[in-house]
Amino acid sequence: MIAAIKPAGANTRGLLAYLYGPGRHDEHIDPHIVAGFATLGMPDPGRDENATLTQLAHHLDDPVHLRNSEFGKKVTDHVWHCPVRTAPEDRHLSDTEWADIAQRIVEAAGIAPAGDDLGCRWIAVRHADDHIHVLATTVREDGRRPKLHDSGIRVGDVCRQIEKDYGLRQLKKGDRTAARRPTQAEMHKAERLGWEQTSRDWLQDHIRAAIPHASSAEELLAYLEADGIAVKPRRGPSGDLLGYAVGRPGDLNKDGEQIFHPGGKIAPDLTIPKLNARLGSGRPEEHPTARRDRPTTPWHQAADALNTLHTGMADDTHAQTHITALGELIEAIAQKAPTHLRAELRAASKAFVRAQRSEIRAENQVAHALRTAARDITCTATGPDGSALAALLAALVWATIFAARWHDAKNHAQQTEAARQTLHHLRTAADSALTPVVAQLEDRQPKKPVLVLLANDVRAAIPAHADRILTDPAWPALATVLADAEAGGHKPHQLLKEAAAQRELTTARQPARVLITRIQHTGRNPTPNSRAAAARRRTTMSPVFAGVGPYTTQAAVTRLPANPTSRRRP
């Protein structure tokens, strides 16, 4: 059940004309009052042919007119309007049930508190099977204004209880971190202009798509302006950026002027202070020799960052920051992924937006690895190869599962649901990316004797999941990966143990496919065997030791003292 409190209005008669009228598409059927502050003697144009809308409006506005006649400052924002709608799959409620629901809503909002005979005047009009409209005039019988602060939260709480009491679809409780819903006017305008999205939704998508490209709020606004979006910055006397507003091309008012939307009105986390904290955190100082150990491509760098995500989730503020940065990485990958995967990845990025923020304040000085990976991916000119992309998407799936579990543990209902929706899209994309990789690996699977040896390695390394792995249709492909890794100097037994230790396999739908991506990523760099390493040590050892030369045996070397220079002269 959704109760959407509308902005305060000034025309009671005008709203009644809409409620009792045919509707914009003749959808209003049998409009009538189901509840009110005093149903006895109240004119109802839907049931009494002699009653008029003007009479009903005057009946509701009497306290307003009385206050305005006694006080110098007139009340003009006195119309409180709250449509209440059930879900499409819910049963149709009776007038008596709707009357009880309306009463509970006005009590929770503070319009007519329980036991208060001097509350505001209100009515509930029903003109459809699935919703009612609660209309009230916000001047009490004693001339005071009602206390409506945070009324939306209280109404939302009572709606959650009503859903339980009446067996309706139960929605998730909000935490005041969601973006504003589009207004009726915005939706009608988008429909009239042939737009798929309202202006605020369209601008939000473009701002979030630009965030991985920017390292500061100034860069972000410059990127948006270069993308054709109208930008109006607000600066202080010193020239510092204090705020901004953006406008969608073609979104004009009646005078032909560009309509601008402040960042904070688009989404709560798109204000300048929050963007500065998010983008201006910078990356830590990097040691000059660290570049040698960096993964060869941004795609591998991103997978490595995701593989260590769980290490930064112990502290709540750090966890929230990593989840926010995870959303930026999903968006960056969606922009640079192969064409056939972009639709699912963009849907995943859009769904994850709600999971990126919660009541827990993010600590923006962490999550450098994820944000660096996102920015590097947006700057790369080449896409990933098949195995690198499959490994990265598999890591994204696991990171999103981790985010969903964290939100669930914190009772963040809406964020948990958003992460689960994201997971659905990411799994679809990951399966699409891995399918051709598995097919190529299966085409060159090892011969049967090698398969038997590798199967023994699986049973020894992961005995608890061996049967599921060996009966997985992707087992021949996994065997090929293990054989390739062994040829590169790795030990299959060790690789399997490490891959299983990274993340649990119990919840994996296809454990062999999961292991393929993990082992391909960790085993991409060949490891030299011990004999070759020993040979290199022998040939590069300094000849200062007595009796040690390029042809001295290893046994002779091991018999020498650990510190030859400490030997006393005779």
C-alpha positions in Angstrom: 0.0 0.0 0.0 1.3 3.4 -1.0 0.2 6.7 0.6 1.7 9.6 -1.3 1.3 12.9 0.4 1.1 15.7 -2.2 2.4 19.2 -1.8 0.1 21.6 -0.1 -2.6 23.2 -2.2 -4.9 26.2 -2.0 -8.0 25.2 -3.9 -10.3 22.8 -2.1 -13.1 23.2 -4.7 -10.7 22.5 -7.5 -9.4 19.2 -6.0 -13.0 18.1 -5.3 -13.9 18.7 -8.9 -11.1 16.3 -10.0 -12.1 13.7 -7.4 -15.8 13.7 -8.4 -15.1 14.3 -12.1 -14.7 11.6 -14.8 -10.9 11.6 -14.6 -8.4 12.3 -17.3 -9.2 9.1 -19.1 -12.8 8.5 -17.8 -11.4 6.1 -15.2 -13.4 7.5 -12.2 -16.4 5.3 -11.4 -19.0 6.0 -8.7 -17.1 8.7 -6.7 -18.4 8.9 -3.1 -17.3 9.6 0.4 -16.3 6.5 2.5 -15.2 8.3 5.6 -14.8 11.8 7.1 -14.5 13.9 10.2 -18.3 14.0 10.6 -20.2 11.9 8.1 -23.6 12.9 9.6 -24.9 15.9 7.8 -21.9 16.1 5.4 -23.0 16.9 1.8 -21.8 14.1 -0.6 -22.4 15.0 -4.3 -21.8 11.3 -5.1 -24.8 10.1 -3.1 -27.0 13.2 -2.8 -28.2 14.7 -6.0 -29.0 18.0 -4.3 -25.5 18.4 -2.7 -22.9 20.4 -4.7 -19.1 20.5 -4.7 -19.2 24.1 -3.6 -21.2 23.2 -0.5 -18.8 20.4 0.3 -15.8 22.7 -0.2 -17.3 25.4 2.1 -18.1 22.7 4.7 -14.4 21.7 4.7 -13.0 25.2 4.5 -15.0 26.8 7.4 -12.2 26.7 9.9 -9.9 28.2 7.3 -12.3 31.1 6.6 -12.8 31.7 10.3 -9.0 31.9 10.9 -8.4 34.1 7.9 -11.1 36.6 9.1 -9.5 36.9 12.6 -5.8 37.0 11.7 -4.0 39.4 9.4 -1.9 36.7 7.7 -4.1 34.5 5.6 -3.7 30.7 5.2 -3.3 29.8 1.6 -1.6 26.4 1.7 -4.4 24.6 3.6 -5.3 21.7 1.2 -3.7 18.4 2.3 -4.1 15.6 -0.3 -3.0 12.0 0.1 -3.9 9.3 -2.4 -3.8 5.8 -0.9 -3.4 2.9 -3.3 -3.2 -0.9 -2.9 -1.0 -3.2 -5.1 -2.4 -4.6 -8.4 -2.4 -8.1 -7.0 -4.3 -7.1 -3.8 -7.9 -7.9 -3.3 -10.5 -5.2 -3.6 -11.3 -3.6 -0.2 -14.8 -2.7 0.9 -16.0 0.8 1.7 -15.9 -0.1 5.4 -12.3 -1.3 5.2 -11.3 1.8 3.3 -13.0 3.9 5.9 -10.9 2.3 8.7 -7.7 2.7 6.6 -8.5 6.4 6.0 -9.1 7.0 9.8 -5.8 5.4 10.7 -3.9 7.5 8.1 -5.3 10.9 9.3 -4.6 9.9 12.9 -1.0 8.9 12.1 -0.4 12.1 10.0 -1.6 14.4 12.7 -4.6 15.6 10.7 -7.1 14.2 13.2 -5.3 12.6 16.2 -7.2 9.9 18.1 -9.4 11.3 20.8 -8.9 14.9 19.6 -12.3 16.5 18.8 -10.7 19.7 17.6 -8.7 18.1 14.7 -8.8 19.1 11.1 -11.8 18.5 8.8 -11.2 15.7 6.3 -12.9 13.3 3.9 -11.9 10.2 2.0 -13.3 9.9 -1.5 -13.4 6.6 -3.4 -13.8 6.6 -7.2 -12.0 3.3 -8.1 -11.6 -0.2 -6.7 -7.9 0.1 -5.8 -7.5 3.5 -4.1 -9.0 6.4 -2.2 -8.1 10.1 -1.9 -7.9 11.6 1.6 -8.5 15.4 1.5 -8.1 17.6 4.5 -8.0 21.3 5.3 -5.1 22.0 7.6 -6.7 24.4 10.1 -8.0 22.8 13.3 -11.3 23.7 14.8 -9.5 25.8 17.4 -7.8 27.8 14.7 -4.3 26.3 15.2 -2.3 24.5 12.5 -1.7 20.8 12.9 1.8 19.4 13.5 2.6 17.7 10.2 6.4 17.4 10.5 7.6 14.0 9.4 4.0 13.0 8.7 5.1 11.0 5.7 7.2 8.7 7.9 4.4 8.1 10.3 1.9 7.5 7.5 4.4 5.0 5.9 4.7 3.2 9.2 1.0 2.8 9.6 0.7 1.6 6.0 3.1 -1.2 6.8 0.9 -2.2 9.7 -2.3 -2.0 7.6 -0.7 -4.3 5.0 -0.2 -6.9 7.8 -3.7 -6.4 9.3 -5.5 -6.8 5.9 -3.3 -9.4 4.3 -2.0 -7.0 1.6 1.3 -7.1 -0.2 3.9 -6.0 2.3 6.3 -3.3 1.1 9.7 -2.6 2.5 10.1 0.1 5.1 11.9 3.3 3.9 14.8 5.0 5.6 14.5 8.5 4.0 17.5 7.9 1.7 15.6 7.2 -1.5 15.3 9.6 -4.4 12.1 11.5 -4.9 9.4 9.9 -6.9 8.4 11.7 -10.2 5.4 13.9 -9.8 2.3 13.5 -11.9 3.2 16.7 -13.8 6.6 15.4 -14.6 5.3 12.1 -15.8 2.6 13.7 -17.9 5.2 16.1 -19.5 7.5 13.2 -20.3 4.6 11.3 -21.9 3.5 14.4 -23.9 7.1 15.0 -25.2 7.6 11.3 -26.0 10.3 10.8 -23.4 10.8 7.4 -21.7 12.0 9.1 -18.5 11.2 12.2 -16.6 13.8 14.9 -16.6 15.0 14.3 -13.1 15.4 10.5 -13.7 17.2 11.2 -17.0 19.5 13.7 -15.3 20.2 11.3 -12.5 21.3 8.6 -14.9 23.6 10.9 -16.8 25.2 12.3 -13.6 25.9 8.8 -12.2 27.3 7.7 -15.6 29.7 10.7 -15.4 30.9 10.0 -11.8 33.5 7.3 -12.7 35.0 9.7 -15.3 35.6 12.5 -12.7 38.0 13.0 -9.8 36.4 16.2 -8.5 33.0 18.0 -8.6 34.4 20.6 -11.0 35.5 17.8 -13.4 32.0 16.3 -13.1 30.2 19.5 -14.1 32.7 20.0 -17.0 32.0 16.5 -18.2 28.2 17.0 -18.0 28.5 20.3 -19.9 30.5 18.7 -22.6 27.8 16.0 -22.9 25.3 18.7 -23.8 23.6 19.1 -20.4 22.9 22.6 -19.2 24.8 23.3 -16.1 24.3 26.3 -13.7 27.0 26.3 -10.9 26.5 28.3 -7.7 29.7 29.8 -6.4 30.8 31.8 -3.4 32.7 35.1 -3.3 35.9 33.2 -3.4 34.9 31.3 -6.5 34.4 28.0 -4.6 31.7 25.7 -5.9 28.8 25.8 -3.4 26.1 24.1 -5.4 24.8 23.4 -8.9 21.7 22.8 -11.0 21.4 20.9 -14.3 18.9 21.0 -17.1 17.8 18.5 -19.7 18.0 19.6 -23.3 14.5 20.5 -24.5 13.0 20.7 -21.0 11.6 24.3 -21.1 9.0 26.2 -19.1 6.0 28.0 -20.7 8.2 31.0 -21.4 10.7 28.9 -23.4 13.4 29.0 -20.6 15.5 26.1 -19.6 14.3 24.3 -16.4 17.0 23.5 -13.9 17.0 20.9 -11.2 19.4 21.2 -8.2 21.5 18.2 -7.6 20.0 17.6 -4.1 16.5 17.5 -5.6 17.6 14.9 -8.1 19.0 12.5 -5.5 20.1 13.0 -1.9 23.7 11.8 -2.6 24.3 14.2 -5.6 24.8 17.4 -3.6 28.1 19.3 -3.9 29.3 18.4 -0.4 28.6 14.7 -0.9 30.1 14.7 -4.4 33.2 16.5 -3.1 33.6 14.0 -0.3 33.1 11.1 -2.7 35.3 12.4 -5.6 37.8 14.4 -3.8 39.1 11.6 -1.5 41.9 11.0 -4.0 44.0 7.9 -4.3 46.8 7.2 -1.8 50.5 7.8 -2.6 51.8 5.0 -4.7 55.4 3.7 -4.3 57.3 3.9 -7.5 57.9 0.2 -7.5 54.3 -0.6 -7.0 53.5 -0.3 -10.8 55.5 -3.4 -11.5 53.1 -5.5 -9.4 49.9 -3.9 -10.8 47.7 -6.2 -12.9 48.3 -5.9 -16.6 44.9 -4.4 -17.5 42.3 -2.4 -15.7 39.9 -5.4 -16.0 42.3 -7.5 -14.0 42.9 -4.6 -11.6 39.1 -4.4 -11.0 38.9 -8.2 -10.4 41.7 -8.0 -7.8 40.0 -5.1 -6.0 36.7 -7.1 -5.9 38.5 -10.2 -4.6 39.7 -8.2 -1.5 36.4 -6.4 -1.0 35.4 -8.5 2.1 38.5 -7.2 4.0 37.1 -3.7 4.1 33.6 -4.6 5.3 34.3 -5.1 9.0 33.6 -1.4 9.8 30.1 -0.2 8.9 31.3 3.2 7.5 33.9 1.5 5.4 31.4 -1.1 4.2 29.0 1.5 3.0 31.9 3.3 1.2 32.9 0.1 -0.6 29.3 -0.6 -1.6 29.0 3.0 -3.0 32.2 2.5 -4.9 31.0 -0.9 -6.2 28.1 0.9 -7.8 30.5 3.2 -9.6 32.5 0.2 -10.8 29.3 -1.5 -12.2 28.5 1.7 -14.1 32.0 1.9 -15.5 31.9 -1.7 -16.7 28.4 -1.2 -18.2 29.9 1.6 -20.3 32.8 -0.4 -21.6 31.5 -3.9 -21.8 30.8 -5.6 -25.2 27.6 -4.5 -26.8 25.6 -7.7 -26.2 26.1 -7.4 -22.4 25.4 -3.6 -22.0 21.6 -3.9 -21.6 21.9 -6.2 -18.6 24.8 -4.3 -17.0 23.0 -1.0 -17.4 20.0 -2.5 -15.8 22.2 -3.8 -13.0 23.8 -0.3 -12.5 20.4 1.4 -12.4 19.0 -1.2 -9.9 22.1 -0.9 -7.6 21.7 2.9 -7.2 19.2 2.3 -4.3 21.8 0.0 -2.6 24.5 2.6 -2.8 23.2 4.7 0.1 21.7 4.0 3.5 21.5 5.7 6.9 25.1 4.7 7.6 27.5 7.5 6.7 30.2 6.5 4.2 33.9 7.0 5.1 35.1 8.3 1.7 38.8 8.0 2.5 38.7 4.2 1.8 37.7 2.1 -1.3 40.5 3.6 -3.4 41.1 0.3 -5.2 37.5 0.1 -6.5 37.3 3.7 -7.5 40.7 3.6 -9.2 39.7 0.6 -11.1 36.4 2.2 -12.2 38.2 5.3 -13.5 40.9 3.3 -15.3 38.2 1.2 -17.0 36.4 4.3 -18.3 39.7 5.6 -19.7 40.8 2.4 -21.4 40.5 2.2 -25.2 40.3 -1.6 -25.4 37.8 -4.0 -24.0 38.7 -7.1 -22.1 39.2 -10.6 -23.5 36.6 -13.2 -22.9 38.2 -14.9 -19.8 39.1 -11.5 -18.1 35.5 -10.3 -18.6 34.0 -13.5 -17.3 36.3 -13.4 -14.2 35.4 -9.8 -13.6 31.6 -10.4 -13.9 31.9 -13.4 -11.6 33.7 -11.3 -9.0 30.9 -8.6 -9.4 28.3 -11.3 -8.7 30.0 -12.3 -5.5 30.6 -8.7 -4.4 26.9 -8.0 -4.9 25.9 -11.0 -2.9 28.2 -9.7 -0.1 26.6 -6.3 -0.3 23.1 -7.8 -0.2 24.0 -9.9 2.9 25.5 -6.8 4.6 22.4 -4.7 4.0 20.2 -7.6 5.1 22.2 -7.9 8.4 21.6 -4.2 9.0 17.9 -4.4 8.2 18.2 -2.2 5.2 15.1 -3.7 3.5 15.0 -1.5 0.3 18.8 -1.7 -0.2 18.7 -5.5 0.2 16.0 -5.8 -2.4 17.9 -3.5 -4.8 21.0 -5.6 -4.4 19.0 -8.7 -5.2 17.6 -7.2 -8.3 21.1 -6.2 -9.3 22.2 -9.7 -8.7 19.6 -11.1 -11.2 21.0 -8.8 -14.0 24.6 -9.5 -13.2 24.1 -13.3 -13.2 22.5 -13.1 -16.6 25.4 -11.0 -17.9 28.0 -13.3 -16.3 26.4 -16.4 -17.7 26.4 -14.8 -21.2 30.0 -13.8 -20.9 31.2 -17.2 -19.6 29.3 -19.4 -22.0 31.6 -18.9 -25.0 34.7 -19.2 -22.8 33.4 -22.6 -21.5 32.6 -23.8 -25.0 36.2 -23.0 -26.2 37.7 -24.7 -23.1 35.5 -27.8 -23.7 36.7 -28.1 -27.3 40.2 -28.8 -26.0 39.6 -30.8 -22.9 42.4 -33.1 -21.7 42.5 -36.7 -22.4 41.0 -39.3 -20.1 44.1 -40.2 -18.1 44.7 -36.5 -17.3 41.0 -36.0 -16.4 41.3 -38.9 -13.9 44.4 -37.2 -12.3 42.7 -33.8 -12.1 39.6 -35.4 -10.7 41.8 -36.9 -7.9 43.2 -33.4 -7.3 39.6 -32.0 -6.9 38.7 -34.8 -4.4 41.8 -34.1 -2.4 41.6 -30.3 -2.4 37.8 -29.8 -2.0 36.4 -33.1 -0.7 33.1 -31.5 0.5 32.2 -30.2 -3.0 34.0 -32.8 -5.2 30.9 -34.6 -6.3 29.0 -31.4 -7.3 32.1 -30.2 -9.2 32.7 -33.4 -11.1 29.1 -33.8 -12.1 28.8 -30.2 -13.2 28.4 -29.9 -17.0 31.3 -27.4 -17.0 33.8 -29.9 -15.4 35.6 -30.6 -18.7 36.2 -26.9 -19.1 37.5 -26.7 -15.6 39.8 -29.6 -16.3 41.2 -27.7 -19.3 41.8 -24.6 -17.1 43.6 -26.8 -14.5 45.7 -28.4 -17.2 46.7 -25.0 -18.6 47.6 -23.8 -15.2 49.8 -26.9 -14.6 51.5 -26.3 -17.8 52.3 -22.8 -16.6 54.0 -24.0 -13.5 51.0 -24.0 -11.1 49.9 -26.9 -8.9 46.3 -27.8 -9.6 45.8 -29.1 -6.1 47.0 -25.8 -4.6 45.0 -23.6 -7.1 41.8 -25.5 -6.2 42.3 -25.0 -2.5 43.0 -21.3 -2.9 40.0 -20.8 -5.2 37.7 -22.6 -2.7 39.1 -20.5 0.2 38.4 -17.2 -1.6 34.6 -17.7 -1.3 32.3 -20.4 -0.1 30.9 -22.8 -2.8 27.9 -24.0 -0.9 25.5 -21.5 -2.5 27.1 -21.7 -5.9 24.6 -23.0 -8.5 27.4 -24.3 -10.7 30.6 -24.7 -8.7 32.7 -25.8 -11.7 31.8 -22.6 -13.6 32.6 -20.5 -10.5 36.0 -22.2 -10.1 36.8 -21.6 -13.8 36.7 -17.8 -13.4 38.6 -17.8 -10.1 41.4 -20.1 -11.3 41.8 -18.3 -14.7 42.2 -15.1 -12.9 44.7 -16.2 -10.2 46.6 -18.5 -12.5 47.0 -16.1 -15.4 50.7 -15.5 -14.5 52.9 -18.6 -15.0 54.9 -19.7 -12.0 58.4 -21.1 -12.6 59.1 -24.6 -11.2 61.4 -25.0 -8.3 64.2 -26.7 -10.4 64.4 -23.7 -12.7 64.5 -21.3 -9.8 67.3 -23.3 -8.1 69.3 -23.3 -11.3 69.0 -19.6 -11.6 70.2 -19.2 -8.0 73.2 -21.3 -8.6 74.3 -19.5 -11.8 73.9 -16.0 -10.2 75.5 -16.8 -6.8 78.6 -14.7 -6.1 81.9 -16.5 -6.4 83.4 -14.9 -3.2 83.0 -18.2 -1.4 85.9 -20.5 -1.3 85.4 -23.4 -3.5 82.2 -22.1 -5.1 82.0 -21.6 -8.8 79.5 -22.0 -11.5 80.0 -25.7 -11.6 79.9 -26.3 -7.8 77.2 -28.8 -6.8 74.3 -27.8 -4.7 75.3 -30.3 -2.0 78.7 -28.6 -1.7 77.0 -25.2 -1.4 74.7 -26.4 1.4 77.6 -27.6 3.4 79.1 -24.1 3.6 78.5 -21.9 6.6 75.5 -19.6 6.5 77.8 -16.6 6.8 81.0 -17.5 4.9 82.7 -14.2 5.7 82.7 -15.1 9.4 85.1 -18.0 8.9 88.4 -17.3 10.8 91.6 -17.3 8.9 94.1 -19.9 9.9 
